[in-house]
Amino acid sequence: MKIHYILDKFNACIKESLDDKRITQKEYAKRIKVSESCFSNYVTGIREMSYNTISRVSEDLNLDLNYIFKTKTKRHTVLDKDEEQLIKALRGLSDQERKIVYLGLNTLIHAMKK
């Protein structure tokens, strides 16, 4: 396996994680105390991260380095269109609105079990 493939995969996981957490690259760069341009260069593959930075970022974003180094294991199951729409809708909600949705879903699930 070529190292650039691993780094590309790692960078894609960083982007996905930041999107999932609704954190911009600028915000995250500040959080890990690097310049915005430096972090952008990391994520685009222009600049390589040090081992310490890879370790810190993967731990902070809860990225599975074992997954990244494997090529045949899928990380996520494939979502159908309804699931994708649901996730997209949830991402558009505020934290308070999400809590209300989760509370409603939990109430529905418990009611259905009775």
Backbone as XML, in Angstrom:
<?xml version="1.0"?>
<chain id="A" units="angstrom">
  <residue number="1" name="MET">
    <atom name="N" x="0.845" y="-1.173" z="0.000"/>
    <atom name="CA" x="0.000" y="0.000" z="0.000"/>
    <atom name="C" x="0.890" y="1.235" z="0.000"/>
  </residue>
  <residue number="2" name="LYS">
    <atom name="N" x="0.556" y="2.193" z="-0.819"/>
    <atom name="CA" x="1.367" y="3.395" z="-0.910"/>
    <atom name="C" x="0.971" y="4.386" z="0.175"/>
  </residue>
  <residue number="3" name="ILE">
    <atom name="N" x="1.974" y="5.098" z="0.686"/>
    <atom name="CA" x="1.752" y="6.020" z="1.795"/>
    <atom name="C" x="0.792" y="7.139" z="1.415"/>
  </residue>
  <residue number="4" name="HIS">
    <atom name="N" x="0.823" y="7.613" z="0.179"/>
    <atom name="CA" x="-0.080" y="8.704" z="-0.207"/>
    <atom name="C" x="-1.531" y="8.261" z="-0.125"/>
  </residue>
  <residue number="5" name="TYR">
    <atom name="N" x="-1.795" y="6.966" z="-0.384"/>
    <atom name="CA" x="-3.166" y="6.455" z="-0.271"/>
    <atom name="C" x="-3.630" y="6.530" z="1.183"/>
  </residue>
  <residue number="6" name="ILE">
    <atom name="N" x="-2.761" y="6.137" z="2.094"/>
    <atom name="CA" x="-3.100" y="6.172" z="3.523"/>
    <atom name="C" x="-3.344" y="7.607" z="3.971"/>
  </residue>
  <residue number="7" name="LEU">
    <atom name="N" x="-2.469" y="8.513" z="3.552"/>
    <atom name="CA" x="-2.628" y="9.914" z="3.942"/>
    <atom name="C" x="-3.896" y="10.513" z="3.350"/>
  </residue>
  <residue number="8" name="ASP">
    <atom name="N" x="-4.215" y="10.173" z="2.102"/>
    <atom name="CA" x="-5.454" y="10.646" z="1.489"/>
    <atom name="C" x="-6.668" y="10.143" z="2.269"/>
  </residue>
  <residue number="9" name="LYS">
    <atom name="N" x="-6.607" y="8.891" z="2.669"/>
    <atom name="CA" x="-7.701" y="8.292" z="3.431"/>
    <atom name="C" x="-7.831" y="8.973" z="4.803"/>
  </residue>
  <residue number="10" name="PHE">
    <atom name="N" x="-6.703" y="9.228" z="5.447"/>
    <atom name="CA" x="-6.686" y="9.909" z="6.733"/>
    <atom name="C" x="-7.266" y="11.313" z="6.598"/>
  </residue>
  <residue number="11" name="ASN">
    <atom name="N" x="-6.836" y="12.037" z="5.572"/>
    <atom name="CA" x="-7.335" y="13.392" z="5.346"/>
    <atom name="C" x="-8.839" y="13.401" z="5.074"/>
  </residue>
  <residue number="12" name="ALA">
    <atom name="N" x="-9.320" y="12.418" z="4.325"/>
    <atom name="CA" x="-10.756" y="12.317" z="4.059"/>
    <atom name="C" x="-11.525" y="12.056" z="5.355"/>
  </residue>
  <residue number="13" name="CYS">
    <atom name="N" x="-10.956" y="11.242" z="6.226"/>
    <atom name="CA" x="-11.596" y="10.965" z="7.518"/>
    <atom name="C" x="-11.634" y="12.217" z="8.388"/>
  </residue>
  <residue number="14" name="ILE">
    <atom name="N" x="-10.586" y="13.019" z="8.333"/>
    <atom name="CA" x="-10.572" y="14.281" z="9.085"/>
    <atom name="C" x="-11.696" y="15.182" z="8.591"/>
  </residue>
  <residue number="15" name="LYS">
    <atom name="N" x="-11.784" y="15.352" z="7.268"/>
    <atom name="CA" x="-12.829" y="16.205" z="6.692"/>
    <atom name="C" x="-14.217" y="15.710" z="7.089"/>
  </residue>
  <residue number="16" name="GLU">
    <atom name="N" x="-14.433" y="14.409" z="6.995"/>
    <atom name="CA" x="-15.736" y="13.832" z="7.326"/>
    <atom name="C" x="-16.069" y="14.051" z="8.805"/>
  </residue>
  <residue number="17" name="SER">
    <atom name="N" x="-15.079" y="13.835" z="9.656"/>
    <atom name="CA" x="-15.298" y="14.015" z="11.087"/>
    <atom name="C" x="-15.621" y="15.466" z="11.427"/>
  </residue>
  <residue number="18" name="LEU">
    <atom name="N" x="-14.889" y="16.389" z="10.831"/>
    <atom name="CA" x="-15.163" y="17.804" z="11.074"/>
    <atom name="C" x="-16.560" y="18.178" z="10.574"/>
  </residue>
  <residue number="19" name="ASP">
    <atom name="N" x="-16.939" y="17.658" z="9.413"/>
    <atom name="CA" x="-18.292" y="17.913" z="8.889"/>
    <atom name="C" x="-19.351" y="17.356" z="9.834"/>
  </residue>
  <residue number="20" name="ASP">
    <atom name="N" x="-19.133" y="16.119" z="10.302"/>
    <atom name="CA" x="-20.085" y="15.490" z="11.220"/>
    <atom name="C" x="-20.240" y="16.298" z="12.505"/>
  </residue>
  <residue number="21" name="LYS">
    <atom name="N" x="-19.140" y="16.855" z="12.979"/>
    <atom name="CA" x="-19.152" y="17.625" z="14.224"/>
    <atom name="C" x="-19.478" y="19.100" z="13.993"/>
  </residue>
  <residue number="22" name="ARG">
    <atom name="N" x="-19.681" y="19.454" z="12.716"/>
    <atom name="CA" x="-19.970" y="20.830" z="12.315"/>
    <atom name="C" x="-18.906" y="21.804" z="12.838"/>
  </residue>
  <residue number="23" name="ILE">
    <atom name="N" x="-17.649" y="21.425" z="12.617"/>
    <atom name="CA" x="-16.505" y="22.258" z="12.978"/>
    <atom name="C" x="-15.793" y="22.637" z="11.686"/>
  </residue>
  <residue number="24" name="THR">
    <atom name="N" x="-15.490" y="23.909" z="11.515"/>
    <atom name="CA" x="-14.760" y="24.331" z="10.320"/>
    <atom name="C" x="-13.276" y="24.008" z="10.488"/>
  </residue>
  <residue number="25" name="GLN">
    <atom name="N" x="-12.575" y="23.952" z="9.362"/>
    <atom name="CA" x="-11.128" y="23.728" z="9.430"/>
    <atom name="C" x="-10.456" y="24.867" z="10.185"/>
  </residue>
  <residue number="26" name="LYS">
    <atom name="N" x="-10.959" y="26.068" z="10.002"/>
    <atom name="CA" x="-10.403" y="27.234" z="10.689"/>
    <atom name="C" x="-10.547" y="27.080" z="12.205"/>
  </residue>
  <residue number="27" name="GLU">
    <atom name="N" x="-11.737" y="26.684" z="12.649"/>
    <atom name="CA" x="-11.975" y="26.478" z="14.080"/>
    <atom name="C" x="-11.079" y="25.370" z="14.631"/>
  </residue>
  <residue number="28" name="TYR">
    <atom name="N" x="-10.960" y="24.290" z="13.851"/>
    <atom name="CA" x="-10.161" y="23.162" z="14.336"/>
    <atom name="C" x="-8.676" y="23.515" z="14.371"/>
  </residue>
  <residue number="29" name="ALA">
    <atom name="N" x="-8.213" y="24.256" z="13.388"/>
    <atom name="CA" x="-6.804" y="24.682" z="13.377"/>
    <atom name="C" x="-6.490" y="25.474" z="14.644"/>
  </residue>
  <residue number="30" name="LYS">
    <atom name="N" x="-7.388" y="26.370" z="14.998"/>
    <atom name="CA" x="-7.203" y="27.165" z="16.221"/>
    <atom name="C" x="-7.173" y="26.245" z="17.446"/>
  </residue>
  <residue number="31" name="ARG">
    <atom name="N" x="-8.057" y="25.250" z="17.445"/>
    <atom name="CA" x="-8.156" y="24.307" z="18.574"/>
    <atom name="C" x="-6.866" y="23.525" z="18.789"/>
  </residue>
  <residue number="32" name="ILE">
    <atom name="N" x="-6.210" y="23.148" z="17.678"/>
    <atom name="CA" x="-4.967" y="22.377" z="17.831"/>
    <atom name="C" x="-3.720" y="23.257" z="17.730"/>
  </residue>
  <residue number="33" name="LYS">
    <atom name="N" x="-3.964" y="24.566" z="17.709"/>
    <atom name="CA" x="-2.887" y="25.558" z="17.762"/>
    <atom name="C" x="-1.923" y="25.494" z="16.581"/>
  </residue>
  <residue number="34" name="VAL">
    <atom name="N" x="-2.523" y="25.429" z="15.379"/>
    <atom name="CA" x="-1.741" y="25.589" z="14.144"/>
    <atom name="C" x="-2.462" y="26.635" z="13.301"/>
  </residue>
  <residue number="35" name="SER">
    <atom name="N" x="-1.759" y="27.208" z="12.364"/>
    <atom name="CA" x="-2.388" y="28.216" z="11.516"/>
    <atom name="C" x="-3.422" y="27.550" z="10.612"/>
  </residue>
  <residue number="36" name="GLU">
    <atom name="N" x="-4.367" y="28.367" z="10.176"/>
    <atom name="CA" x="-5.407" y="27.866" z="9.278"/>
    <atom name="C" x="-4.792" y="27.321" z="7.990"/>
  </residue>
  <residue number="37" name="SER">
    <atom name="N" x="-3.807" y="28.036" z="7.445"/>
    <atom name="CA" x="-3.190" y="27.591" z="6.190"/>
    <atom name="C" x="-2.406" y="26.298" z="6.400"/>
  </residue>
  <residue number="38" name="CYS">
    <atom name="N" x="-1.759" y="26.163" z="7.539"/>
    <atom name="CA" x="-1.020" y="24.927" z="7.835"/>
    <atom name="C" x="-1.982" y="23.744" z="7.886"/>
  </residue>
  <residue number="39" name="PHE">
    <atom name="N" x="-3.098" y="23.912" z="8.599"/>
    <atom name="CA" x="-4.058" y="22.813" z="8.710"/>
    <atom name="C" x="-4.683" y="22.499" z="7.357"/>
  </residue>
  <residue number="40" name="SER">
    <atom name="N" x="-4.984" y="23.531" z="6.591"/>
    <atom name="CA" x="-5.524" y="23.324" z="5.251"/>
    <atom name="C" x="-4.535" y="22.523" z="4.399"/>
  </residue>
  <residue number="41" name="ASN">
    <atom name="N" x="-3.256" y="22.854" z="4.521"/>
    <atom name="CA" x="-2.224" y="22.114" z="3.784"/>
    <atom name="C" x="-2.125" y="20.665" z="4.246"/>
  </residue>
  <residue number="42" name="TYR">
    <atom name="N" x="-2.352" y="20.429" z="5.532"/>
    <atom name="CA" x="-2.389" y="19.048" z="6.035"/>
    <atom name="C" x="-3.527" y="18.284" z="5.356"/>
  </residue>
  <residue number="43" name="VAL">
    <atom name="N" x="-4.717" y="18.863" z="5.402"/>
    <atom name="CA" x="-5.915" y="18.173" z="4.929"/>
    <atom name="C" x="-5.910" y="17.970" z="3.419"/>
  </residue>
  <residue number="44" name="THR">
    <atom name="N" x="-5.307" y="18.896" z="2.685"/>
    <atom name="CA" x="-5.242" y="18.735" z="1.230"/>
    <atom name="C" x="-4.055" y="17.883" z="0.787"/>
  </residue>
  <residue number="45" name="GLY">
    <atom name="N" x="-3.189" y="17.537" z="1.730"/>
    <atom name="CA" x="-2.048" y="16.688" z="1.408"/>
    <atom name="C" x="-0.831" y="17.435" z="0.899"/>
  </residue>
  <residue number="46" name="ILE">
    <atom name="N" x="-0.879" y="18.755" z="0.930"/>
    <atom name="CA" x="0.275" y="19.551" z="0.496"/>
    <atom name="C" x="1.412" y="19.422" z="1.501"/>
  </residue>
  <residue number="47" name="ARG">
    <atom name="N" x="1.040" y="19.330" z="2.754"/>
    <atom name="CA" x="2.027" y="19.237" z="3.832"/>
    <atom name="C" x="1.740" y="17.985" z="4.660"/>
  </residue>
  <residue number="48" name="GLU">
    <atom name="N" x="2.769" y="17.260" z="5.039"/>
    <atom name="CA" x="2.592" y="16.052" z="5.844"/>
    <atom name="C" x="2.582" y="16.397" z="7.323"/>
  </residue>
  <residue number="49" name="MET">
    <atom name="N" x="1.711" y="15.712" z="8.054"/>
    <atom name="CA" x="1.649" y="15.890" z="9.497"/>
    <atom name="C" x="2.747" y="15.087" z="10.166"/>
  </residue>
  <residue number="50" name="SER">
    <atom name="N" x="3.225" y="15.590" z="11.280"/>
    <atom name="CA" x="4.174" y="14.824" z="12.082"/>
    <atom name="C" x="3.421" y="13.679" z="12.755"/>
  </residue>
  <residue number="51" name="TYR">
    <atom name="N" x="4.160" y="12.709" z="13.249"/>
    <atom name="CA" x="3.544" y="11.598" z="13.964"/>
    <atom name="C" x="2.735" y="12.115" z="15.149"/>
  </residue>
  <residue number="52" name="ASN">
    <atom name="N" x="3.279" y="13.079" z="15.877"/>
    <atom name="CA" x="2.581" y="13.629" z="17.040"/>
    <atom name="C" x="1.269" y="14.295" z="16.641"/>
  </residue>
  <residue number="53" name="THR">
    <atom name="N" x="1.272" y="15.005" z="15.508"/>
    <atom name="CA" x="0.053" y="15.663" z="15.051"/>
    <atom name="C" x="-0.977" y="14.633" z="14.604"/>
  </residue>
  <residue number="54" name="ILE">
    <atom name="N" x="-0.546" y="13.624" z="13.873"/>
    <atom name="CA" x="-1.455" y="12.551" z="13.463"/>
    <atom name="C" x="-2.079" y="11.898" z="14.688"/>
  </residue>
  <residue number="55" name="SER">
    <atom name="N" x="-1.255" y="11.611" z="15.673"/>
    <atom name="CA" x="-1.730" y="10.975" z="16.898"/>
    <atom name="C" x="-2.735" y="11.859" z="17.621"/>
  </residue>
  <residue number="56" name="ARG">
    <atom name="N" x="-2.405" y="13.140" z="17.760"/>
    <atom name="CA" x="-3.276" y="14.072" z="18.479"/>
    <atom name="C" x="-4.599" y="14.261" z="17.746"/>
  </residue>
  <residue number="57" name="VAL">
    <atom name="N" x="-4.550" y="14.457" z="16.432"/>
    <atom name="CA" x="-5.766" y="14.680" z="15.651"/>
    <atom name="C" x="-6.637" y="13.428" z="15.651"/>
  </residue>
  <residue number="58" name="SER">
    <atom name="N" x="-6.030" y="12.259" z="15.445"/>
    <atom name="CA" x="-6.819" y="11.028" z="15.397"/>
    <atom name="C" x="-7.475" y="10.750" z="16.749"/>
  </residue>
  <residue number="59" name="GLU">
    <atom name="N" x="-6.776" y="11.035" z="17.831"/>
    <atom name="CA" x="-7.360" y="10.834" z="19.161"/>
    <atom name="C" x="-8.462" y="11.860" z="19.417"/>
  </residue>
  <residue number="60" name="ASP">
    <atom name="N" x="-8.189" y="13.105" z="19.092"/>
    <atom name="CA" x="-9.144" y="14.182" z="19.337"/>
    <atom name="C" x="-10.430" y="13.998" z="18.536"/>
  </residue>
  <residue number="61" name="LEU">
    <atom name="N" x="-10.314" y="13.564" z="17.281"/>
    <atom name="CA" x="-11.484" y="13.383" z="16.419"/>
    <atom name="C" x="-12.031" y="11.959" z="16.462"/>
  </residue>
  <residue number="62" name="ASN">
    <atom name="N" x="-11.420" y="11.127" z="17.304"/>
    <atom name="CA" x="-11.843" y="9.735" z="17.460"/>
    <atom name="C" x="-11.799" y="8.975" z="16.130"/>
  </residue>
  <residue number="63" name="LEU">
    <atom name="N" x="-10.682" y="9.133" z="15.414"/>
    <atom name="CA" x="-10.480" y="8.439" z="14.146"/>
    <atom name="C" x="-9.772" y="7.123" z="14.414"/>
  </residue>
  <residue number="64" name="ASP">
    <atom name="N" x="-10.232" y="6.083" z="13.780"/>
    <atom name="CA" x="-9.669" y="4.754" z="13.962"/>
    <atom name="C" x="-8.518" y="4.545" z="12.982"/>
  </residue>
  <residue number="65" name="LEU">
    <atom name="N" x="-7.294" y="4.648" z="13.474"/>
    <atom name="CA" x="-6.132" y="4.472" z="12.602"/>
    <atom name="C" x="-6.049" y="3.056" z="12.048"/>
  </residue>
  <residue number="66" name="ASN">
    <atom name="N" x="-6.573" y="2.083" z="12.770"/>
    <atom name="CA" x="-6.599" y="0.716" z="12.244"/>
    <atom name="C" x="-7.446" y="0.657" z="10.978"/>
  </residue>
  <residue number="67" name="TYR">
    <atom name="N" x="-8.568" y="1.353" z="10.975"/>
    <atom name="CA" x="-9.409" y="1.400" z="9.775"/>
    <atom name="C" x="-8.665" y="2.063" z="8.625"/>
  </residue>
  <residue number="68" name="ILE">
    <atom name="N" x="-7.998" y="3.146" z="8.919"/>
    <atom name="CA" x="-7.326" y="3.916" z="7.879"/>
    <atom name="C" x="-6.227" y="3.094" z="7.203"/>
  </residue>
  <residue number="69" name="PHE">
    <atom name="N" x="-5.551" y="2.248" z="7.961"/>
    <atom name="CA" x="-4.475" y="1.449" z="7.390"/>
    <atom name="C" x="-4.965" y="0.198" z="6.684"/>
  </residue>
  <residue number="70" name="LYS">
    <atom name="N" x="-6.229" y="-0.119" z="6.818"/>
    <atom name="CA" x="-6.798" y="-1.275" z="6.113"/>
    <atom name="C" x="-7.458" y="-0.794" z="4.835"/>
  </residue>
  <residue number="71" name="THR">
    <atom name="N" x="-7.412" y="-1.612" z="3.796"/>
    <atom name="CA" x="-8.025" y="-1.204" z="2.534"/>
    <atom name="C" x="-9.304" y="-1.968" z="2.230"/>
  </residue>
  <residue number="72" name="LYS">
    <atom name="N" x="-9.543" y="-3.098" z="2.882"/>
    <atom name="CA" x="-10.675" y="-3.929" z="2.506"/>
    <atom name="C" x="-11.832" y="-3.864" z="3.495"/>
  </residue>
  <residue number="73" name="THR">
    <atom name="N" x="-11.658" y="-3.196" z="4.607"/>
    <atom name="CA" x="-12.700" y="-3.135" z="5.620"/>
    <atom name="C" x="-13.501" y="-1.858" z="5.469"/>
  </residue>
  <residue number="74" name="LYS">
    <atom name="N" x="-14.805" y="-1.996" z="5.413"/>
    <atom name="CA" x="-15.659" y="-0.817" z="5.316"/>
    <atom name="C" x="-15.865" y="-0.245" z="6.703"/>
  </residue>
  <residue number="75" name="ARG">
    <atom name="N" x="-15.843" y="1.063" z="6.784"/>
    <atom name="CA" x="-16.038" y="1.743" z="8.049"/>
    <atom name="C" x="-17.511" y="1.938" z="8.355"/>
  </residue>
  <residue number="76" name="HIS">
    <atom name="N" x="-18.277" y="2.239" z="7.336"/>
    <atom name="CA" x="-19.691" y="2.529" z="7.513"/>
    <atom name="C" x="-20.516" y="1.598" z="6.645"/>
  </residue>
  <residue number="77" name="THR">
    <atom name="N" x="-21.726" y="1.341" z="7.105"/>
    <atom name="CA" x="-22.653" y="0.632" z="6.245"/>
    <atom name="C" x="-23.208" y="1.628" z="5.234"/>
  </residue>
  <residue number="78" name="VAL">
    <atom name="N" x="-23.680" y="1.136" z="4.140"/>
    <atom name="CA" x="-24.248" y="2.003" z="3.113"/>
    <atom name="C" x="-25.649" y="2.407" z="3.556"/>
  </residue>
  <residue number="79" name="LEU">
    <atom name="N" x="-25.928" y="3.690" z="3.477"/>
    <atom name="CA" x="-27.232" y="4.202" z="3.881"/>
    <atom name="C" x="-28.167" y="4.253" z="2.690"/>
  </residue>
  <residue number="80" name="ASP">
    <atom name="N" x="-29.457" y="3.961" z="2.944"/>
    <atom name="CA" x="-30.424" y="4.134" z="1.858"/>
    <atom name="C" x="-30.818" y="5.613" z="1.800"/>
  </residue>
  <residue number="81" name="LYS">
    <atom name="N" x="-31.606" y="5.992" z="0.813"/>
    <atom name="CA" x="-31.948" y="7.403" z="0.592"/>
    <atom name="C" x="-32.679" y="8.018" z="1.782"/>
  </residue>
  <residue number="82" name="ASP">
    <atom name="N" x="-33.592" y="7.253" z="2.405"/>
    <atom name="CA" x="-34.328" y="7.774" z="3.556"/>
    <atom name="C" x="-33.377" y="8.062" z="4.715"/>
  </residue>
  <residue number="83" name="GLU">
    <atom name="N" x="-32.422" y="7.160" z="4.950"/>
    <atom name="CA" x="-31.454" y="7.365" z="6.026"/>
    <atom name="C" x="-30.573" y="8.579" z="5.738"/>
  </residue>
  <residue number="84" name="GLU">
    <atom name="N" x="-30.156" y="8.727" z="4.497"/>
    <atom name="CA" x="-29.349" y="9.894" z="4.120"/>
    <atom name="C" x="-30.110" y="11.188" z="4.338"/>
  </residue>
  <residue number="85" name="GLN">
    <atom name="N" x="-31.398" y="11.197" z="3.962"/>
    <atom name="CA" x="-32.220" y="12.399" z="4.153"/>
    <atom name="C" x="-32.400" y="12.714" z="5.628"/>
  </residue>
  <residue number="86" name="LEU">
    <atom name="N" x="-32.579" y="11.684" z="6.440"/>
    <atom name="CA" x="-32.729" y="11.882" z="7.879"/>
    <atom name="C" x="-31.464" y="12.496" z="8.484"/>
  </residue>
  <residue number="87" name="ILE">
    <atom name="N" x="-30.319" y="11.978" z="8.103"/>
    <atom name="CA" x="-29.053" y="12.513" z="8.608"/>
    <atom name="C" x="-28.861" y="13.947" z="8.143"/>
  </residue>
  <residue number="88" name="LYS">
    <atom name="N" x="-29.169" y="14.209" z="6.892"/>
    <atom name="CA" x="-29.045" y="15.569" z="6.366"/>
    <atom name="C" x="-29.949" y="16.532" z="7.135"/>
  </residue>
  <residue number="89" name="ALA">
    <atom name="N" x="-31.165" y="16.087" z="7.412"/>
    <atom name="CA" x="-32.100" y="16.923" z="8.173"/>
    <atom name="C" x="-31.587" y="17.170" z="9.590"/>
  </residue>
  <residue number="90" name="LEU">
    <atom name="N" x="-31.060" y="16.136" z="10.232"/>
    <atom name="CA" x="-30.532" y="16.288" z="11.595"/>
    <atom name="C" x="-29.351" y="17.247" z="11.634"/>
  </residue>
  <residue number="91" name="ARG">
    <atom name="N" x="-28.508" y="17.194" z="10.634"/>
    <atom name="CA" x="-27.345" y="18.086" z="10.594"/>
    <atom name="C" x="-27.761" y="19.550" z="10.477"/>
  </residue>
  <residue number="92" name="GLY">
    <atom name="N" x="-28.929" y="19.790" z="9.938"/>
    <atom name="CA" x="-29.402" y="21.159" z="9.781"/>
    <atom name="C" x="-30.060" y="21.738" z="11.032"/>
  </residue>
  <residue number="93" name="LEU">
    <atom name="N" x="-30.189" y="20.916" z="12.068"/>
    <atom name="CA" x="-30.845" y="21.361" z="13.293"/>
    <atom name="C" x="-29.846" y="21.909" z="14.300"/>
  </residue>
  <residue number="94" name="SER">
    <atom name="N" x="-30.343" y="22.757" z="15.179"/>
    <atom name="CA" x="-29.511" y="23.234" z="16.288"/>
    <atom name="C" x="-29.376" y="22.103" z="17.312"/>
  </residue>
  <residue number="95" name="ASP">
    <atom name="N" x="-28.475" y="22.259" z="18.246"/>
    <atom name="CA" x="-28.301" y="21.246" z="19.284"/>
    <atom name="C" x="-29.596" y="21.044" z="20.077"/>
  </residue>
  <residue number="96" name="GLN">
    <atom name="N" x="-30.275" y="22.135" z="20.377"/>
    <atom name="CA" x="-31.539" y="22.051" z="21.129"/>
    <atom name="C" x="-32.593" y="21.296" z="20.326"/>
  </residue>
  <residue number="97" name="GLU">
    <atom name="N" x="-32.683" y="21.600" z="19.035"/>
    <atom name="CA" x="-33.648" y="20.910" z="18.183"/>
    <atom name="C" x="-33.324" y="19.427" z="18.078"/>
  </residue>
  <residue number="98" name="ARG">
    <atom name="N" x="-32.050" y="19.086" z="18.010"/>
    <atom name="CA" x="-31.653" y="17.669" z="17.969"/>
    <atom name="C" x="-32.080" y="16.949" z="19.242"/>
  </residue>
  <residue number="99" name="LYS">
    <atom name="N" x="-31.889" y="17.594" z="20.377"/>
    <atom name="CA" x="-32.281" y="16.975" z="21.654"/>
    <atom name="C" x="-33.777" y="16.675" z="21.661"/>
  </residue>
  <residue number="100" name="ILE">
    <atom name="N" x="-34.565" y="17.589" z="21.125"/>
    <atom name="CA" x="-36.015" y="17.387" z="21.066"/>
    <atom name="C" x="-36.345" y="16.198" z="20.157"/>
  </residue>
  <residue number="101" name="VAL">
    <atom name="N" x="-35.668" y="16.113" z="19.006"/>
    <atom name="CA" x="-35.889" y="14.992" z="18.082"/>
    <atom name="C" x="-35.509" y="13.674" z="18.754"/>
  </residue>
  <residue number="102" name="TYR">
    <atom name="N" x="-34.344" y="13.629" z="19.422"/>
    <atom name="CA" x="-33.913" y="12.398" z="20.092"/>
    <atom name="C" x="-34.880" y="11.999" z="21.199"/>
  </residue>
  <residue number="103" name="LEU">
    <atom name="N" x="-35.364" y="12.970" z="21.956"/>
    <atom name="CA" x="-36.330" y="12.688" z="23.009"/>
    <atom name="C" x="-37.602" y="12.095" z="22.412"/>
  </residue>
  <residue number="104" name="GLY">
    <atom name="N" x="-38.071" y="12.705" z="21.313"/>
    <atom name="CA" x="-39.264" y="12.181" z="20.640"/>
    <atom name="C" x="-39.061" y="10.771" z="20.106"/>
  </residue>
  <residue number="105" name="LEU">
    <atom name="N" x="-37.895" y="10.511" z="19.516"/>
    <atom name="CA" x="-37.609" y="9.161" z="18.999"/>
    <atom name="C" x="-37.547" y="8.149" z="20.128"/>
  </residue>
  <residue number="106" name="ASN">
    <atom name="N" x="-36.893" y="8.500" z="21.234"/>
    <atom name="CA" x="-36.823" y="7.581" z="22.379"/>
    <atom name="C" x="-38.198" y="7.284" z="22.935"/>
  </residue>
  <residue number="107" name="THR">
    <atom name="N" x="-39.044" y="8.313" z="23.001"/>
    <atom name="CA" x="-40.411" y="8.126" z="23.488"/>
    <atom name="C" x="-41.168" y="7.187" z="22.558"/>
  </residue>
  <residue number="108" name="LEU">
    <atom name="N" x="-41.028" y="7.388" z="21.264"/>
    <atom name="CA" x="-41.693" y="6.527" z="20.271"/>
    <atom name="C" x="-41.204" y="5.091" z="20.362"/>
  </residue>
  <residue number="109" name="ILE">
    <atom name="N" x="-39.901" y="4.909" z="20.467"/>
    <atom name="CA" x="-39.330" y="3.553" z="20.550"/>
    <atom name="C" x="-39.836" y="2.831" z="21.791"/>
  </residue>
  <residue number="110" name="HIS">
    <atom name="N" x="-39.837" y="3.507" z="22.928"/>
    <atom name="CA" x="-40.324" y="2.873" z="24.168"/>
    <atom name="C" x="-41.805" y="2.562" z="24.088"/>
  </residue>
  <residue number="111" name="ALA">
    <atom name="N" x="-42.592" y="3.438" z="23.465"/>
    <atom name="CA" x="-44.037" y="3.198" z="23.318"/>
    <atom name="C" x="-44.288" y="1.998" z="22.417"/>
  </residue>
  <residue number="112" name="MET">
    <atom name="N" x="-43.468" y="1.824" z="21.381"/>
    <atom name="CA" x="-43.646" y="0.707" z="20.450"/>
    <atom name="C" x="-43.293" y="-0.628" z="21.085"/>
  </residue>
  <residue number="113" name="LYS">
    <atom name="N" x="-42.416" y="-0.622" z="22.089"/>
    <atom name="CA" x="-41.988" y="-1.854" z="22.757"/>
    <atom name="C" x="-43.069" y="-2.390" z="23.708"/>
  </residue>
  <residue number="114" name="LYS">
    <atom name="N" x="-43.991" y="-1.529" z="24.099"/>
    <atom name="CA" x="-45.033" y="-1.939" z="25.055"/>
    <atom name="C" x="-46.097" y="-2.742" z="24.403"/>
  </residue>
</chain>
